[in-house]
Amino acid sequence: MADQQARPGEDKRPSEIPVIRWEEPPEGPVLILLDQTRLPSEEVELVCTDASALMEAIRALAVRGAPVLGIAGAYGVALAAARGFDVDEAAEALESARPTAVNLSVGVRRALAAYRDALTTTGDPTAAATAALAAAQALHREDAEASARMAAHGLALLDELMPGGGHRVLTHCNTGALVSGGEGTAFAVALAAHRAGRLRRLWVDETRPLLQGARLTAWEAARRGMAYTLLTDSAAGSLFAAGEVDAVLIGADRIAADGSVANKVGSYPLAVLARYHHVPFIVVAPVTTIDPDTPDGASIEVEQRPGFEVTEILTPQASAVGGGGGVPLAPLGTQAYNPAFDVTPPELVTAIVTEEGAVSPVTPQALAALSARARATPAA
Ligand SMILES: CSC[C@H]1O[C@H](OP(=O)(O)O)[C@H](O)[C@@H]1O
C-alpha cells in the first residue's frame, strides 16, 4: 500500500485564503469565505454582501463544520446590521440554513443579543451594528483558542490510552482548520500528535456523498505534512479487523444533554465497529456544541439533504443547492436516502474532549459540570 509518508518541517495552513474573514471595502462591509465546495482543485473566494447570500453558502456547504458555522452565523448578523437589513429576519434565515449544527444558532444568537443590547442602551443602530461585529470577532478569537486547548487535551488522552506513541487514528469527514477559527477539532488532535512525533498514521474516511474526507481532510493532511491514507467508508471495517486502528477521532455537530452525539453520517457505524474491536471512540468538540436544551439523541433534528448528492458526482459547476448538472451515478429518477448526520448513543462514546478537558464516561452530570466550568472561565 503506497501510503503518504510524513514530511517533517512542512506544516502549512490549508490555504493562503482564510476560511472566513470580514472586510470593509468602500462599497460596504462583506464576509469573504474560502468556498469549500471548490476544494481541493480550486481555492476560490466567495463574497457575501448580505445574510441571504451567506445562508445560501451555508446550505451549499461552501462554509461548513459546526464551529465555523457559529462564527459565520455571528458575522451574518453583523453584516445585516451593518448594511441596514432587518436583523431579526436575517438571524431567523441564518439559523434555518442547517438545523443540526447547534453552533450555528449559538453564533447567531450571540451576535443578535449583542446587537439588541446595544440598541436598547444607545438607541443607535450604528453602535448596535458595531456591537454585533465585536461579538462575532470575539467568537472567532475564542474558537481559535478553544481549538488549541482541545488539541492539547486530546493528545494527552491519546497518550494516556495508548502509551508509547505511534498512534494510528481514523477520522471521518473534515474537522480541521476549514471548520474552525483555529486548527479544528478532531483533526487538530491528530495534528498535535503529528507535531509531537506520535502520529504513525491518519486513516482518512472519504466520507460519501460530499467527500469531505477525500476533498478536505486529505488536502489539509497533505499541507501539514502528515502521514495519511485515504479509504472508502466501507473499507473502515477491514482496518479495524486487521488491528490497524488505535483510536477513532471525530467531531460533532450537536451533543445532547444525555451525551448522544450527532455527527456526519457514518459516525455511528464507526462507533459500533470501535466498540466491537475495543478501540477508543473519541469525540472532539467545543463546549458550545453541547446543547442542554436537547435532552437526548431522539430529540436531535437530523438534516436530510437532496438525493442528487447521492445519485450524482457533483462537479464544481453543479450547485450543491440548485442540484443537477453532476455526473449521474444512478439511473435518472432514482430516489436516494441522504441524511447528513447520524446519532451515536453515549454508551458507545469513550470520551468527549473539549477545551475544558475530557469527559469519560459520558454522563449528563459530567457534561453539565463541563458546561458550568466553561461558563465560569473568562472569555479570551
Ligand atoms: C467539528 S465540525 C465538523 C463537522 O461538521 C461536518 O458536517 P458538514 O460537513 O455537513 O458541515 C461533520 O459532521 C464534521 O464532524
The ligand as an ORCA input file, in Angstrom:
! r2SCAN-3c Opt
* xyz 0 1
  C     -16.370     19.645     14.048
  S     -17.319     20.451     12.880
  C     -17.156     19.389     11.579
  C     -18.355     18.522     11.485
  O     -19.251     19.107     10.528
  C     -19.355     18.199      9.462
  O     -20.569     18.253      8.827
  P     -20.704     19.145      7.489
  O     -19.507     18.867      6.647
  O     -22.008     18.644      6.901
  O     -20.790     20.576      7.967
  C     -19.143     16.866     10.127
  O     -20.257     16.464     10.873
  C     -17.982     17.180     10.999
  O     -17.739     16.297     12.036
*
